Amino acid sequence: MTYNIKTENIALPNIKNGIKSENARLNAAFDEVIKQFPTVNGNRLVLPAPSENGFCTELYGTGNSVIVSKDGVITEPLEDITVNLFYSVIDVSSGESLHSDSAVVIKIYARENTGKNKKPAVLPSVREWRGGNGEFVFSGVIICEDDSLLNAAKQFELYISEMTGSGCLVKNRRPSAGDIVLKLCADMNVGDEGYTVKIGEITEVCAVTPKGIIYAGATIAQILMQSGSGLCMPMGIIRDYPQYPFRSCMIDTARYYMDIKYLTEVTKYAGFFKLNHIHLHLNDGAGEMETTFRLESEKYPELNRTVIEKCEDGRNKLYTKKDWIAYQKEALEYGVEVIPEIDSPSHCGAIGMASQSKEAAENGFENIALNSWQLDLRGDMVFKTAAFVQSVIDEYTDKSNPVFLGKKLHIGTDEWIRNSELENYGLTAEERNEYMRKYMDIMIKYVNSKGYEPVLWSGLNSGTATYAGKTPISKDALFQTWALSFADVDLQLRENYSFINSNDIDLYIVPGGSYYKRDLNVSEMYDTWYAGKFGPDVSVDEGHPLLLGAETAFWLDVSCAGSNIDTFKLLKNQIVLVCEKTWYGDKTEGQTAKEYMSRIKRLANYAAGANPGRYVKANNGGVVLDYDFTGKAPLSDLSGNGYNAENNGLLFNNGLRLDGEGFVSTSLETVPNPMSLEMKLCISSDTAENAVMLESRDGTVYFNYNGTGKIAFKRKGYTYIFATKIPTDIDITVGITCDERNTSLCIDGTDKINAELLKCEYEYIPAEVRTMYTLQLPVKRLFGGIKGTVYSFKVKQ
C-alpha cells in the first residue's frame, strides 16, 4: 500500500534580533525564508526558496535526522513525530550563509495503525513504537548471525538473565518461534547507537553497530522483566535512537574518594540506562582534603604525595593505572566512554606542587604555581605553564601504551583569578581574560594533537564579561556550558562552537553546600527542564546541531562523610533525569511526571550486573531478612523474600552457638538506609577486641571496639561509635536504626543513642552540621568474630 506522507505546520521561529550579515540581499532572503514552512513532494521536504535568484535554502540542522535527514529525505515514522528544522540561506556566488538558531516546527504523521498493543514502558522511553496484536513468548534462545556480534550478544544475554532472573543462551542455529535474532544492518538509518526491534513470532533486532545491539538488549530486558515469569513482549515494532549524541554525568572523584569497584558499578548502572559517557574530575582541592590528584603518577610522584601522606592508607585511595585501564575497558562493555579530567589552571594545587619537584626540574621545568590552587598564566608563563601541564598529561596519553582509552579528554579551564583578586596579581580584567583565552587555545590544540577530542568548561564570553576578549579560541573542542557568568550561549551559537548543557542552576548537586542544589527533584524537573534549557531566560531549541547533549555534575566541595550508597542515591536522580531527557528528549503529548516516576520506581532500582544502591526486596510489612535461629529451619528466611542463610562452621543448640571463627553468610551484601535491625543474642565476655559482628564490602560493624565494650561501625574511611557499653554474658535485644542521616542504638528498649564520629581517614574532618552518620547495614557475613549465642536476626526497611 502506498503511504502518502502527511505533515502539519506547528510553529515558525520567533526571531527578534537574529544574526545579520553585511550582505543586505542575503539578509532579505533570510528574512523571507524564515517566515515560511516547508512543503512535501513524495518523500522529500521542499524548503522555501528565496524569491531573488542567486540564493538557495538548505537544512542547517534537523531535530530528528532519522525521520528527516539533512538533505530533506523523510522516513516514514512509526508514530506521529514532531521535528524541529533549522534553515540556512546561502548566497550561491559568494558562499556566505545565514542560519537560524530557532526552529521551524512540523509534525509528520504515521500511517493509521489497527494494532492494539501499547508502547512498552521503559527507561529511557523508546522513540518510536507501532503496536501490533498478540504476544511474543521468549524461548530463552538468542541467535547471533554475525561473529562480530558475539561480545554484544553476551552482553545482551547478561542483560536479560540479570533483569529477569531467567537463564538464556546465545546460539547459532536456524531461528524458531520465541527466539531473539541479532543482526547487523549497515544500511539502516538509525545512527551508530540506534536499533530496531521487530517483535513477532520471532523477534528480530537490527543495528548498525554492536553498541546499538547492546542498547536494544537493555530495552528488551526491561520489557521482559515487567512481564513476570512468562517472559513475554507485546508484538510490534520499535525504532529507537538518541536525541543527543552526548549523555553523561560527572562525579567529583578528586574531592570524594569512590573506590574503583564501586565506581565501576555506578558506571554500569549509567550505561544500562543508555548514558554513553562518565566524566571523572581527578584533581582539585577541598572536600576530603586540601589538594588531590587521584590518578597514580610515576612520572611526577609529587602529584600523589598529599593523598598518600595525609590520608590513612592513602596509597589505596589512589586509582592505579592498571585499575584505571581495566575500569575503562569494563565501562566500554556497557557502552560508556570514561572522560578523565585533569583540571587546570585552577583547582590544581597538586600540579603546582609537582612543578617544584626534582622530577620537574630534571625535565627542564620551573615553578608554575600562582598560589596554592592556581597556576601562573601571566606574560610568558602561559607557555611555560601549558608546557608543564602537557607534560603531566603526556604520561597518560602515550599512543603506544595509553592510560586514557577513550576518545575525549577534559582539560578543565574554569575560574582563574576572580575579579576581586585581580589587583593582588597585578592584572586588569582585560589582561586576565586574554591570558586565559590563550591558555584555552593552546591546550585545545595540544589535546587534538594527541588524538583526543578536548572537552572544557566553557569560557566563551562576550562584552565585558569574564574571559571575553580578542584572542581567538579554537573551535575544535566540546565546550561544557556550566555558568552563564562564564559562558554566553548566544555567542556559542553565533560563532559555531559545539557545546553541551551542564548549567549549574539545574544540573549541579553539592551535598552539604548552600549555594547549589543538594538533590534533584526529578518529578518537578521532568516537567520543567529539557536539554536545551540553560536557565530561566536562556534556551536552545531541541536538536540544534551545535547542542550535543547534557551532563549533570556531582560536586563534593565540602565533606559530608557520606557513604557510597548515600552518594549514589543522589547520583541516581541525576542519571535517570539525564538519560530520559537526552535519549528520548523533552516530554511529548501524553507523557506525565506521574508516569515517568512510576517507570523509575519499577525499573531504576538496579541494573544488569550492577546494584550500587543495594536494592533489596521487602515484604508487605517491610521485612527484608528474618532468621529464627531457635526454630526448625534456622537458616530459612521467614520474610518470604528467599534470602536464606548458609552456616559456615557453627553449631545449633537452642540458638546459633558463636565461636569467634565460624559465621553465617547471606545472599545479600548490604541493606541500605533507612533500615532497622533487631537481634536477640548473648555476647560472651570472652569475645576479642574489635570482633567483627557484621560485614560486607560496604562496611563493618564491630563489637568491643578498641577494647571499650562498645559497638562501632566503619565505612568509606569513617569510623563511628555508640557511647553505650554493651552488656555481656546475658541475653539482650540489640536494635540499630538508621534514617537518612543518623544511626542509633537501643539495648532492650532503652533510649536510643546516636552514633558519633570517632575517626576520619581523610585530611579534613567534616563539620558536625554537615556530617552524615549513616550505616548501610552489612549482612554478607554475620557474627564472624563474636562468641556467644544468637537467637534471632530481623531487618526491616
N, C-alpha and C positions, 0 to 999 in steps of 0.2 A: 504494500500500500504506500502510495506517495505521501510524504509528510511535508505539508506546507508550513514553513516557519512563520509563526505569529509573534509579533512583538508589540509592546506597549511603551509609549513615551512617558517617563516618570518625572524627570526634573532636568532643567538646564542649569549650568553653573551660575553662581551668584558672584560675579566678578566686579568689584568696585574699583580697585586700584591695581589692575593686573600689570604684568611685565610689559613694557613698551620698548619699541625699537626706534632708532633714529630714522629708519625707513618708514615714512608716513604711509606709503602704499601697502606695506606689509601689515602695519597696524590696522589699517582699514579692512584688509582682507581677513585678518584675525577676528576683528570685532564683528564682522559679518557672519563668519562661520560659527562662532561660538554660541550664537543665538539660535542654532538650528539642530534638530535631531537627525540622525541618520535614517535612511530607508533600507529596505531589504530587497535583494534581487536573487532569487534562488536560495543558495546557502551562504550568501555574502552580504555583508553590510556595505551599503553605498554611502560614503561620507559626504556631507555637504561640501560643494565646491565653491570657491570664491567666484564672484561674477566677473572679475577682471582677469584677463588672460595672463599667464606667466606665474600663476600661483597654484599650489595644489594642497590638498589636505591629506594627512596621514594620521594613523593612531600613534600617539606618543606612548601610550600605555593602555592596558586593559586590566580591569579588576578581576577578571577571570579568564585567563588565557586558554583554559581548557574548552570553554564554551565559545569564546570569541578570541580568535588568535590575533596576533599583532598585525597580520595582513588582512584581517577582517573576515576570515572564514568562520562560519557558525557551525558548531557541532550540536546536534540535537540533544537537549538536556533531558535527563530522566524525570525531572520535576521542574516546575516553574522557577526560574532563577533571575534575580536582578543583577545587572552587570554595570559597573562603572567604566566609562570610556573617557580617555584623555586625548584631546585633539592636539595636533601640531600642524601649523600652517607654514609652508615653505615657499620662499622666493626662488623659483627654479633657476634663474640666471645667476644669482649670487650664492645660493645655497644657504642663505640666512634663514633662520626659522624662529617662530614663536610658538610656545606650547602653553597649554592650560594646566594649572595645578589643581583646578576644580573639575569635577567630573560631570559629564553628561550621563544621565542615568536612564537605562532602558530595562524592560523586563522581557525575557524570552520564555515563551510558554512551551511546555512539553505537550506531547500529543495526549489525547484522552486515554485514561487508563481504567480498565474494569477490574483490575486486581484488588483484592480486599486486604491483603496483608499490610500492616502498618510498619513504618520505618523503625528498625531496631534502635533501642536507646543505648548508646554507648558514649564513652568519654575519651577524646572529644567526639562531638557529633559527626556522623558521616555527611559529606557534602550533598550527595545525590542518592535518591532511592526511587525505584519503581517497583511497587509491590505486585506480587503475583498471588496465586492461590495454592494452598497446600503447605506441606511441611517437609523439610529435609531432615532425615534422621542419620546422624553421623555413625559410620561403621567402625570408627577407630583407626582407619587407614588413610594415610596421606601419600599420594602418588607424586613423586618427583620426576618430571620428564627431562630434566636437564641437569647434568652433573655439576654445572657451575652453580646450581641452586642448593646443593647438599647442605652447606652450612646454614643457609637461610631456612631450609626445611627442618633442620634440627632445632633452630630457634622457634620456628612455627610449632613444632611438636612440643617443645618446652612450654610455650605459652598456653596451649590447650590443656596439657596434662596438669600443669600447676594451678591453673584457674578453675578447672572443673573437677580435679581430683580423680579423673579417669585416664587410664593409660591409652596411648595411641602410638602407632608405629609408622615410620617412613618406609615405603616400599617402592619397588619399580616393577609394576605389573600392569596388566590391562585394567582400566578403571571399571568399577561396577557400582551399582546403586549404593549410596551412602558414603562413597569415597570423596575426599577433597583432593583435587588435582592442581598442582602448582606449575605455572608456565611463565617463561619469559617471552614478552611480545614487544619487540624493538620498535614497531611502528605505531604503538599506542600513543595517544595524545593526553597523557596524564602527568607528565613530568617525571623526574627521577625518583620522587618519593610517593607518587600516586599508584593506584591499583584499581582493578575492577574485580568484583565477585559476582558470578552468575550462579544463583542458588536454585537448582532444580533437583532432579533425581540424583544427579552428580553435581557437586559444587566445583566450579572452575575459577581459580584465582589466577589473574594475569597481571603482570607488572613489567615495567621497562628494566628495572634493576632488582637485585636481591633485596635491597632496602625496602622497596615497595612491597615485596612479598612478606617481609618481617612485619611491616605496619599492618598489612592485611591480617596477619596472624593475631595481632593484638586485638583487632576489631572482632574477628571471629571468636576468639577465646572469650571475650566479654559477652557476646551473644549467647554462646553455648552455656556459660556459667549461670545465666539467668533462666535457662530452660529447665533446671533441675536435673534429675538423674536421666532424663530422656535424651539429653544431648541433641536438641532439635534447633533448627533455624527456620524462620519463615521464608518461603520461596520468593524470589525477587531478584533484582539486580542492584548492586551497589557500585557507584563510581565515586571514588574518594581521593582527595588530593589536598595539599595545604593551601591556605590563603596566602601565607607568607613563608619564604624560604628559611627565615631565621627565627627560631623558637627556643627560648633559653631562660635559665635563671642563674644568678650569680651568688656564690657563697664566699663569705669573708673568712677563708681558712687561715689568713695571717693572724687575725686577732681572736679567732676562736679555733682551737685545735680540734679537728674532727679526724679520728684515725682513718686510715686508708680503707679498712674493711667496711666501716660504716659509710664512708663516703661513696664506696662502690655500690652499696645498697641503695642509697639515695639516688645515685646516677641511674641505676637500673630502673628504679621506680619512675623517674622522669622520662626515661626512654620508652617505657611501656606505654606512657600516655602521649607519645609522639613529640616530646621535646627533642630537638636534634643537637643542642649544644648545652654544655655546662661550663660556666665561666668561673674560674677559681682565682681569687685575689690572694697572691702568695706572699706579698711583703707589705708591711705597714707598721704602725705604732699604735699604742693604747690597747683597749680590750684587755687581754690577759697579761700583756707585758709591754714594756716601753717601746721596743723595736724588734721586729721579727722578719726573718727571711726563711720561709718554711721548707724550701726545697734544698736538698743536700747539694753542697758545692765542694768539689775537690780543688778547684782552681783558686778560689778565694774563701778559705775556711772562716775568715772573719765574718762573712755573711751569716753564718750559723752560730757564732760564738755565744751570743746573748741567749738564744734558746737553750743551748747546751749547758751554760753556766748558771742561768737564773731560774731554770725550771728543774724540779726534781725529775730524775730520769729523762733529762732534756733531749738526749740524743735520740730517744724513741718518740719524741714529739716533733721530729722532722720527717719529711717524706724522702725516703731514699730514692735514688734514680731507678734502681731495679723495681721497686714497688710502684713508682710513678709510671714507668713504661707498661708494667703488667696491668695497672688500673686503666690506662688509656685503651689498651687492646680489648679489655673486657667491656669497656663502655661502648666501643665500636660495634660489638656484637649486638647491642641494643639500639644501634643507630645513632649513638651520641658521640659527637666530637667534643673533646675537652679543650677549652681555650684557657691556657695559662696566662696570667697577668703578672708581669714584672713592672711595677708602677714606678714612675719617675716623671718629673724631677722633684715631686713632693711625695710624702708618705713613704720615704725610702731612707730612713736613718741608717739601716744596715749597709746600704750601698755606699753611703757617705763614709762610714767607718771602714769599710773594705778598701776604699780608695787610699786609705792611710796605712794599709798593711804592708808588710815586707814583700808579699807576693805581688801587690800592685806596683811597688817601686821596682821590683825585678822586671816587670813588664813595661817599665817606662812611664808609669802614670804618677800623677801627683794628687794631693788632697783636693777633692772637688766639692766637699761639704760646704754648704752655705750656713747651715745651722744644724740642730740635732735631727731634723726630719726632712730637710730640703737640700737640693744640690744647687751649685752656683752656675747661673747661665749668663752672668754679666760679661760684656765685652767678648774677648776671645775664649772665655771659659765655656761658652756654649758649645764650642767644638771639642774642647778637652773633656767636658762632662759627657757629651754624647759618645765620644770615643770609649770612655771607660764603661759606660752602661752597655754599649755594644759588646765590649769585651766580656762582660758578665753574661749577656745573652748568648754569646758565641759558644759557651760551654754546653749549652743545651740544644744547639741548632746545627751541629756538625752534620753535614749531609751524609757522610759515610756511617755515622752512628748517632742519629739524633735521639735526644731525650724527649723532645716535643714532637709527637707523632701526628698531630692534627694539621689542618691547613691554615689555621688562624693563630695569631699571636697578639695579645693585648699589651699595649705599651703605656697604659695609664694616662698621664699628662693632665691631671686636674689640680686646681687650687695652688698655683705657685705664686707666692707673695700677695697677701691681701692688700687692699688699698690702704688700710690703716698702718701697714708695715713698710710702705714704700720709702718713707724718709729714712728709716733705720738702715736701709741698704743703698742709699744714695741714688734712688731711681725715681723717675717720673712714671706715671701710669702708661704713657706712650712708649717709653723705653721698655718697661716690663712686658708690655704686650708684644712688641716686636721681637724681643729675645725669646719669648715663649713660642711665638709663631715659627721662628727659625728652628727652634728645637723640635717642634712637632714635625716640621717638614723634613728635617734631617733624619729623624727616627722612622718616619713613614717610608722614606726612600731606602733606608738601611734594611728594614724588615722585608720589604719587597725584594731586595737583592738577595736575601737569604732563602727566598722561595716560599715565604708565608704571606698571607693577607693580613695587613695591620688592622687592628681594632684599637680605638682610643676613645677616652671620654671627650666628648666634643667640646672644642674651644672655638668654634666658628661663630664669631660675633660681629656686630656692625655698630656704626656710630661711635659713641664714646664708651661703650660697654667694655667689660673685662675681655681681654685678648683681641679686641677689634684692632685692625691695623692694616698695613700695606704689604707686609711680607707675604708672598704667596705661600699657600699650604697645598701640598699635593692632594689631588682628588683620589688617588689610588689607595683608598682605605675605607673602612667602615666606621662611621662616627656615631658613638653612643651618646644620644642626647639625654642628659640627665637633669640638668638645672637650667632653666630658661634664663637665668642671670649670666650663664656662661656660654649658652648656645642659642642662636637665633634661627628658628625653624624656617622662617621665610627666606633668610639668606641661604640656607642649605638647599632649599628648593630652587631659588633663583640661580644659584651658581653650580647646580647639578652635583651635589655631594650626596652619596648614598649614606643612609643613616637608619638607626633603629630607635625605638621608643623605650627609654628607661627612666621616664620622668619621675623625679623624686617625690612629687606630690602624691602620686597614685601608687607607685610600684616599689618604694623603699619601705623596708622594715628595719627598725633599730630597737630591739628589746631593751628595756631599761632606759631608753632615751626619751626626751620630752619634745624633740624638735621634728621627729618623723613618726609615722605610724608604728605601733608595736605589734600589729597584726593586720591582716586584710579582712575586711568584711566582704567575702566573696559573693554573698547573696545580693548585697547592695551594688557591688561593682559589676555584677553581671548585667544589671540594668543601666548603669551609668558610665561604664568605661569600655572603650574599644581600642584597638592597637594604634589607631590614628589620633587618639586624644592625648595631648601633651600637657594640658592644663585647662583651667576654666574657659579661656578665650583663645586657645591655640589648638588647632586640629588639622589633620590631613585626611583627605578622602581615602576610603579603603581601596587598596590596590594601586595606589600611586607608585610608579615604577622606581622611585628613589627610596620609598619607605619599605625596608626589607623585613621588618618584624618587630618583636618586642622582647624585652628581658626584664624580669624582676630582679631586685637586689636585696640580699640579706646581709646586713652590716652588724658587726659587734663592736661598735665604737666604745662601749662600756661593758665591763664584765658583769654578768648576772649569775654566774655559777650554774648555768642551766646544763642539763644533761643533753646527750644527743637526741633523745626522744622528745624532750621539751622543744628542742630546736626544730626537729622535723615537723612537729605539729604546725609550726609557723611556715616552714618551707612547703608543706603540703598545700596550704591555701594558695601560695604563690604559684605552685606547679599546676594545680587544677584550673586556676584562672587563666594563666597564660597559654596553657595547652588548648583550651576551648577557643580563646579569642584570636589565636594565631593560626590554628589549624582550620577550624570552621569559619572563623571570622565573627563579625558582630552578629548578634541575635537577629533572627528573621521572624516573619509572621508565625504566630502560634507558639513560639518558644517563650518560656517564662522562667523567672528566677526559681519558682517553686519546683518546676520540672527539672531544672538544672541541679538544684540542691538534692533532689531525690536521686539523680544519677550519681552524684558524688557519694551519697550515703551508701548506695548499693555497690558501687564499682571501685571506689578510690581508697578502700581501706588498706589494700596491699596490691602488689603487682607480681607477675610471674617471676619467681626467683628472688624476690625482694619483699621484705616486710619491715621497713625501717621504723614504722610506728608501733611495731609489735602488737598488731591487731590480734585479739583472741575472741573466741566465741564465749558468750554468756547465756545462761538460760533465762527464762522469763523473770526469775527472781534476782537476776543479776549475778548469779553464782558462776564462777569460771572453773574453779577446782574445788573438790570436796572429797577428802580422804578420811575414812574412819579406820584407823589402824588397829582397833579392837574388834572389828567385825569379821564376818566370814570371808569377805573378799576385800582384804585390807588395802590392796593396791588398785582397786577399781574406783574410777571417778564417779561419785554419786551424783554429780551435777547433771549427768546425761550428755555432756559435751564430748565424751570419748577420750579425755586426756588421762588415760590410765597410766599409772606409775610403774616403775621397774625397780626391784630390790637388787642392791649391789652389796652382798655380804653381810646383811643384818638378819637378826632372829626376831620372831614374833612370840610374844608371851604377854597376853593382855596389854597389847601395845607393841610398838616397834622399839626394840632394845638397841640403843645407840652406843657404839663402842669407840667413837672418835676416829674411826677409819672408814667403815662402810657408809653407804649413803643411799638415798632414794633419788632416782632420776625421772624426769618427766619429758614428754614430747614438746613442751613449751620452753621457750627461752626466758621470757620476761612478761610480766603483766604490767602494762603501763598505768600511770596515774590518770584519773582518780581511781583509787582502789582501796580495799581494806582487807587485812589478813587477821584471822583468828586461829591461834594454835594452842592446843592444850598439851602440856608436857611437864616433865620433871627433869631439870638440868642438874647433873651431878656436880658437886663442888670439885671433883677431880678433873673437870674439863680444863683443857690447856688454855693458856693466854692466847688471845687473837684466834679463837676457834671459829672456823667457818660454819655459819649457820645456814645460809642460803647463798647461792652463787650462780652467775651466768656470765656471758661475755659483756653484759651491760652493767655489771656491778657485783658487789659482795656485801653481805650482812654478816657482822662478826658478833660473837659473844665474848665477854671478858676482854674487851679491847684494852690492850696495853696493861693488862692486869687489874683493871678498875672494877671488874664485875658488871660492866655496863654493855649495852648493845650499841654498836656503831655501824655505819654503812659507808661505803666508798663507791663513787662512780665518777668517771671522767676527770680525775685529778683532784677531786674534792672529797674530804672525809668529814662526816657528821656524826655526832654522838648524842645520846639521850642521857640526861643528868641522873635518871633513876637507876639505882643499883638493883640488879635482878636477883630475887631470892633463889637459892639453890636447895636441892635435896627435898623439895616439897612440890606437890602438884600445883601448877599455876596456869592461868589463861593469859596469853600474851596477845594483845591487839595492836596492830600497826595500821594507821590510816594515813593516806596521802591525798591531798586535794591538788589544785593547780599550782600551789606554791609551797605549802608546808607539809611536813610529815610529823605525825605524833605517835606516841607510845602510851599504852594503857595496860596496867597489870591488874588482873582480877577486878576490872570495872572501876578502878580508881580514876582520879582526874588525869586527863591527858597531859603529857609532857611533850613539848615541841622539840624537834631536833635542833641542835646548834652546830654551826660550822666550826670544826675543830682544826682543820688543816687544809691549806691550799697549795698545790704543787706549782702554781704559776707565780710570776713575779708580783702581779697585782692582786691583792685581796679585794673582792668586790665590797662595795658599801652595803651595810646591812639593809638599807631601804630597798636595794635592788636585788639582794641575794635570794636565789631560789633554793629551797631546802627539800626538793622533791626526791623521792625514792621511786625508781622504776623497779618493781619487785622482781628480783631474780629467782627463778624457780626451776632452772635446768637441773641443778644438783641441790638436794636438801639434806641438811644435818650432817655434812661430811666430817666436821671436826668436833661434834658435840657428843658428850657422854651423858647417858640418862635414858629416859623413856619418852616417846611422843605418842599421844593418844589420837589426836585429830589435827587436821590441817585444812582450812577453808579460806578461799579467796573470793572476794566479790568485787564487781565494778559498779 
